[in-house]
Amino acid sequence: MAYDEDFTQFPQARGEDVKERPQPADDPAEGPSSGHLDLLDMMRTTIERLEKDETSHGDLKILQRSLKELRYAFKVFQPYRRRRKVTVFGSARTKPEEAPYQQAVEFGRAMSKQGWMTITGAGGGIMEAGHVGAGKELSMGLNIHLPFEQSSNHIIEGDPKLVTMKYFFTRKLMFVKECSAVVSLPGGFGTLDETAETLTLVQTGKQTMIPILLLDAPGGNYWKHFGEFVEKTLLRDGMISPEDLALYKIVDSVEAAVEEVLRFYRVYHSMRYVNDTLVLRINQELNEEEIEKLNEEFSGILVAGKIEQGEALPQEANEPELADMPRIKLRFDRKQLGRLRMLIDAINDTCPICKVSPSS
């Protein structure tokens, strides 16, 4: 499959051209980019300062290795930058005969039929299952050097879309930076860590809004128990807001997980900050009544003005493939991310008949 091709067959698999997005999710564009050369000069200046600071050999090794493996990871992912990807987390110890393994296979296969790629940690268990379902062509892997239980699975081993990393923090950066959705199946400390960090990044606005699905086995209770802990302890004790519960959804069927991922992009496409304005790119225009309803329901997340619909802003000119999409624009307070997720859901609900899955 060619990854710069026309997305007519898989319109929902067309994401943003990440290479052309000039800033992280929480860093607003204020005008024309100063260019790559300025950033490279700043990096060279930082290296010179490290030398002047007499930075320790051990610290330099951390920086050198991190920069080296991130550079390589960026290079590997670059050819597939416009293709939507789902990151799948789960235990390396899950056996093929177990229900979660079979679910991961089924989920990877279902998303591949929608033109999506599947990213996993490239190991065994759930990671292997996700790749088995997606197939070699639509699989990407982010392996980690460990003294035990983490060799690459047979699907991704030797594939040019496999990256092996030393540090968990660089690996986790790539898991979330490159994906349009996260689906977590049952797992150990690593799965809980990856899932909690993804939730944290979305809750704080460090990651653009994405669907986060917690997939239990049919009738299972792994994520059900997690959800009970969140509600009965974190929410009860005021450690999160009630709206934060909207940042994830617990399901126990592959069909529900696939439908939720695709529903998120039914009308909504992507987001970007421009100066102090949040711009939501959407696949089709909303009517005046729908815009007014959004204002009635979500005015509390605005710092000024109203929710409005319009065209692309000049600062978005570096993403020409999205130029024709309508925009929803608002002065978001950048705090109530759970409510922002609910706003996106409301936008998607304006077109309940739009195609979500093959069975729709």
C-alpha positions as MATLAB code, in Angstrom:
seq = 'MAYDEDFTQFPQARGEDVKERPQPADDPAEGPSSGHLDLLDMMRTTIERLEKDETSHGDLKILQRSLKELRYAFKVFQPYRRRRKVTVFGSARTKPEEAPYQQAVEFGRAMSKQGWMTITGAGGGIMEAGHVGAGKELSMGLNIHLPFEQSSNHIIEGDPKLVTMKYFFTRKLMFVKECSAVVSLPGGFGTLDETAETLTLVQTGKQTMIPILLLDAPGGNYWKHFGEFVEKTLLRDGMISPEDLALYKIVDSVEAAVEEVLRFYRVYHSMRYVNDTLVLRINQELNEEEIEKLNEEFSGILVAGKIEQGEALPQEANEPELADMPRIKLRFDRKQLGRLRMLIDAINDTCPICKVSPSS';
ca = [
       0.000    0.000    0.000;
       1.271    3.493   -0.858;
       0.990    5.827    2.081;
       0.774    9.127    0.204;
      -2.102    7.887   -1.917;
      -5.604    9.230   -2.309;
      -7.617    8.375    0.803;
     -10.881    7.864   -1.088;
     -11.091    4.222   -0.058;
     -10.317    4.933    3.610;
     -11.324    8.571    4.293;
     -11.271    8.115    8.065;
      -7.698    6.849    7.901;
      -6.467   10.238    6.686;
      -5.005   12.151    9.609;
      -2.899   15.268    9.806;
       0.397   15.666    8.006;
       2.382   15.585   11.228;
       5.574   16.613    9.455;
       3.991   19.933    8.536;
       2.523   20.696   11.986;
       5.022   23.202   13.377;
       4.389   22.864   17.115;
       3.511   20.417   19.894;
      -0.131   19.962   20.841;
      -0.111   22.590   23.590;
       2.105   25.152   21.823;
      -0.023   27.613   19.808;
       1.030   28.869   16.403;
       1.448   32.646   16.487;
       2.489   33.259   12.902;
       4.873   31.976   10.227;
       7.373   29.429   11.485;
      10.928   30.721   11.908;
      12.113   27.578   10.161;
      14.046   24.428   10.914;
      17.435   26.131   10.811;
      16.660   28.327   13.818;
      15.650   25.278   15.852;
      18.802   23.421   14.832;
      20.898   26.449   15.833;
      19.194   26.453   19.230;
      20.010   22.766   19.650;
      23.659   23.405   18.774;
      23.744   26.205   21.342;
      22.348   23.812   23.950;
      25.123   21.318   23.157;
      27.729   24.061   23.593;
      26.226   24.939   26.955;
      26.366   21.325   28.045;
      30.102   21.439   27.426;
      30.479   24.716   29.341;
      28.420   23.306   32.215;
      30.836   20.368   32.444;
      27.873   18.017   32.279;
      28.690   14.579   33.647;
      29.531   11.707   31.322;
      26.486    9.751   32.500;
      24.100   12.624   31.813;
      25.607   13.133   28.367;
      25.065    9.450   27.595;
      21.359    9.799   28.468;
      20.988   12.846   26.220;
      22.979   11.356   23.351;
      21.081    8.061   23.384;
      17.700    9.793   23.672;
      18.397   12.129   20.771;
      19.784    9.297   18.645;
      16.835    6.975   19.073;
      14.223    9.721   18.718;
      15.848   10.865   15.476;
      15.676    7.346   14.145;
      12.086    6.866   15.324;
      11.011   10.104   13.622;
      12.654    8.856   10.414;
      10.891    5.481   10.566;
       7.452    6.987   11.179;
       7.791    9.820    8.666;
       6.620    7.930    5.526;
       3.389    6.993    7.331;
       2.745   10.368    8.947;
      -0.664   10.963    7.332;
      -2.014    7.483    8.029;
      -4.093    7.219   11.192;
      -2.696    4.761   13.707;
      -4.042    3.144   16.846;
      -1.713    2.273   19.702;
      -2.530   -0.994   21.475;
      -1.280   -1.613   25.024;
      -1.488   -4.903   26.937;
       0.417   -7.689   28.636;
       3.383   -9.411   27.040;
       2.429  -12.566   28.978;
      -1.048  -13.130   27.517;
      -1.242  -16.491   25.755;
      -2.844  -17.074   22.328;
      -5.635  -19.180   23.800;
      -6.724  -16.412   26.171;
      -9.646  -14.119   25.343;
      -7.681  -10.817   25.451;
      -5.162  -12.165   22.900;
      -7.968  -13.156   20.570;
      -9.617   -9.765   21.059;
      -6.379   -7.973   20.155;
      -6.121  -10.017   16.961;
      -9.712   -9.235   16.078;
      -9.274   -5.542   16.879;
      -6.106   -5.187   14.792;
      -7.811   -6.932   11.887;
     -10.903   -4.727   12.143;
      -8.865   -1.509   12.165;
      -6.773   -2.655    9.210;
     -10.001   -3.031    7.238;
     -10.550    0.671    7.902;
      -7.074    1.500    6.577;
      -5.593    2.206   10.026;
      -2.147    1.059   11.157;
      -1.543   -0.593   14.528;
       1.342    0.362   16.832;
       2.345   -1.963   19.670;
       5.368   -2.519   21.856;
       6.483   -5.200   19.368;
       6.768   -7.955   21.982;
       4.669  -11.045   22.628;
       1.224  -11.433   24.136;
      -1.198   -8.603   23.373;
       1.481   -6.796   21.366;
       1.969   -9.774   19.084;
      -1.781  -10.278   18.800;
      -2.350   -6.704   17.626;
       0.218   -7.214   14.887;
      -1.180  -10.610   13.915;
      -4.540   -8.953   13.333;
      -3.190   -5.895   11.531;
      -0.777   -7.861    9.351;
       2.822   -6.996    8.589;
       2.067   -4.156    6.167;
      -0.066   -2.184    8.628;
       1.981   -2.923   11.762;
       4.497   -0.624   13.455;
       6.556   -1.614   16.483;
       8.298    0.209   19.332;
      10.406   -2.374   21.124;
      12.301   -1.832   24.388;
      15.639   -3.244   25.547;
      14.900   -5.456   28.573;
      16.865   -8.253   30.216;
      13.765  -10.481   30.038;
      10.519  -11.211   28.132;
      10.882   -8.603   25.387;
      12.086   -9.836   22.035;
      10.284   -8.720   18.892;
       7.336  -10.805   17.772;
       7.471  -12.775   14.537;
       5.249  -10.331   12.638;
       7.415   -7.240   13.107;
      10.861   -8.812   13.578;
      13.257   -7.480   10.938;
      10.651   -5.099    9.532;
      11.780   -1.534    8.673;
       8.771   -0.248   10.656;
      10.297   -1.558   13.904;
      12.194    0.719   16.298;
      14.021   -0.619   19.352;
      14.564    1.872   22.177;
      16.530    1.938   25.411;
      14.379    4.301   27.449;
      10.724    3.957   28.355;
      10.162    7.720   28.235;
      11.221    8.043   24.586;
       9.195    4.962   23.698;
       6.088    6.298   25.427;
       6.524    9.617   23.638;
       6.368    7.852   20.276;
       3.405    5.683   21.300;
       1.250    8.738   21.942;
       2.767   11.282   19.545;
       2.121    9.128   16.495;
      -1.351    7.763   17.198;
      -4.950    8.859   16.687;
      -6.391    6.491   19.307;
      -5.284    4.275   22.205;
      -6.819    0.919   23.123;
      -5.631   -0.776   26.312;
      -6.256   -4.423   27.072;
      -5.420   -6.081   30.422;
      -1.768   -5.997   31.453;
       0.734   -5.484   34.237;
       2.518   -2.463   35.643;
       3.660   -1.385   32.187;
       0.140   -1.365   30.754;
      -1.185    0.588   33.738;
       1.701    3.049   33.401;
       1.143    3.585   29.680;
      -2.607    3.957   30.093;
      -2.346    6.344   33.052;
       0.255    8.468   31.273;
      -1.930    8.726   28.172;
      -4.851    9.829   30.337;
      -2.610   12.383   32.065;
      -1.371   13.829   28.781;
      -4.920   14.213   27.454;
      -6.267   15.548   30.779;
      -3.581   18.248   30.871;
      -3.740   19.143   27.172;
      -0.204   17.976   26.441;
      -1.679   15.556   23.896;
      -4.353   16.451   21.372;
      -7.689   14.864   22.176;
      -7.882   11.213   21.146;
     -10.263    8.366   21.993;
      -8.985    6.152   24.820;
     -10.672    2.747   25.039;
     -10.148    0.297   27.895;
     -11.041   -3.106   26.475;
     -12.079   -5.889   28.857;
     -12.684   -9.476   27.843;
     -16.416  -10.194   27.422;
     -17.811  -10.106   30.940;
     -14.309   -9.331   32.276;
     -13.545   -7.024   35.177;
      -9.925   -5.840   34.744;
     -10.832   -2.345   33.490;
     -14.184   -2.465   35.267;
     -12.256   -2.588   38.559;
     -10.015    0.238   37.357;
     -13.082    2.336   36.597;
     -14.524    1.608   40.030;
     -11.274    2.725   41.660;
     -11.270    5.928   39.636;
     -14.856    6.765   40.557;
     -14.915    5.534   44.159;
     -11.504    6.914   45.165;
     -10.098    9.512   42.774;
     -13.426   11.192   41.995;
     -14.880   10.818   45.462;
     -11.786   12.353   47.055;
     -11.719   15.262   44.618;
      -8.513   14.212   42.861;
     -10.174   14.433   39.437;
     -13.216   16.266   38.096;
     -16.452   14.482   37.133;
     -15.860   15.561   33.525;
     -12.546   13.678   33.462;
     -14.529   10.453   33.282;
     -15.365   11.435   29.697;
     -11.706   11.064   28.709;
     -11.962    7.273   28.522;
     -14.539    4.575   27.972;
     -14.591    0.997   29.233;
     -15.973   -1.595   26.793;
     -15.953   -5.389   26.695;
     -16.292   -6.105   22.990;
     -14.094   -5.481   19.975;
     -17.092   -4.188   18.046;
     -17.704   -1.485   20.642;
     -14.016   -0.511   20.706;
     -13.825   -0.181   16.908;
     -17.059    1.773   16.740;
     -15.954    4.194   19.468;
     -12.621    4.858   17.742;
     -14.278    5.531   14.391;
     -17.136    7.532   15.904;
     -14.627    9.986   17.354;
     -13.674   10.963   13.783;
     -17.197   10.842   12.359;
     -17.424   14.657   12.074;
     -14.413   15.834   14.086;
     -11.060   15.505   12.320;
      -8.276   17.227   14.288;
      -7.399   20.241   16.418;
      -4.838   22.986   16.534;
      -4.223   26.083   18.627;
      -3.696   29.341   16.741;
      -2.664   32.145   19.107;
      -5.388   32.044   21.789;
      -7.957   30.266   19.606;
      -8.625   26.548   19.539;
      -9.442   25.411   16.006;
     -11.325   22.156   15.500;
     -11.192   20.907   11.919;
     -14.399   19.055   10.965;
     -15.415   16.880    8.035;
     -18.661   18.719    7.287;
     -20.359   21.990    8.183;
     -22.761   22.329   11.083;
     -25.948   24.340   10.702;
     -26.750   27.475   12.700;
     -29.041   25.623   15.092;
     -26.290   23.104   15.897;
     -23.747   25.869   16.529;
     -26.178   27.652   18.831;
     -26.803   24.429   20.746;
     -23.045   24.012   21.257;
     -22.893   27.548   22.653;
     -25.761   26.869   25.032;
     -24.165   23.687   26.339;
     -20.461   24.582   26.375;
     -20.209   28.325   27.011;
     -18.669   27.499   30.397;
     -15.388   26.379   28.800;
     -14.860   29.705   27.003;
     -12.747   32.577   28.290;
     -14.394   35.017   25.885;
     -16.609   35.182   22.830;
     -18.693   32.370   21.363;
     -18.209   29.092   19.542;
     -18.141   29.997   15.854;
     -17.819   28.221   12.535;
     -15.555   29.442    9.755;
     -12.739   28.720    7.352;
      -9.082   27.844    7.847;
      -6.935   30.540    9.442;
      -3.845   31.905    7.667;
      -1.590   30.260   10.270;
      -2.816   26.849    9.071;
      -1.514   27.387    5.552;
       1.212   24.782    6.021;
      -1.454   22.040    6.061;
      -3.000   22.527    2.604;
      -4.578   19.075    2.518;
      -6.929   20.216    5.316;
      -7.572   23.710    3.930;
     -11.065   22.984    2.595;
     -12.389   21.587    5.872;
     -14.777   23.762    7.896;
     -13.548   24.958   11.288;
     -15.097   25.295   14.728;
     -13.298   28.096   16.588;
     -13.427   28.923   20.293;
     -11.481   30.710   23.006;
     -11.035   27.594   25.130;
      -9.892   28.010   28.748;
      -7.395   25.135   28.241;
      -8.386   23.674   31.606;
     -11.615   21.740   31.169;
     -10.329   18.996   28.895;
     -13.059   16.577   29.923;
     -15.640   19.097   28.761;
     -13.682   19.570   25.539;
     -13.988   15.843   24.909;
     -17.723   16.168   25.526;
     -17.850   19.048   23.006;
     -16.206   16.827   20.379;
     -18.737   14.094   21.146;
     -21.548   16.630   20.684;
     -20.089   17.683   17.319;
     -19.976   14.044   16.216;
     -23.564   13.557   17.376;
     -24.711   16.155   14.827;
     -24.432   13.441   12.182;
     -25.748   10.193   13.668;
     -26.262    8.693   10.201;
     -22.675    9.241    9.079;
     -20.769    6.019    8.513;
     -18.888    4.784   11.554;
     -18.192    1.134   10.822;
     -18.885   -1.375    8.038;
     -22.056   -2.447    9.837;
     -23.434    1.120   10.075;
];
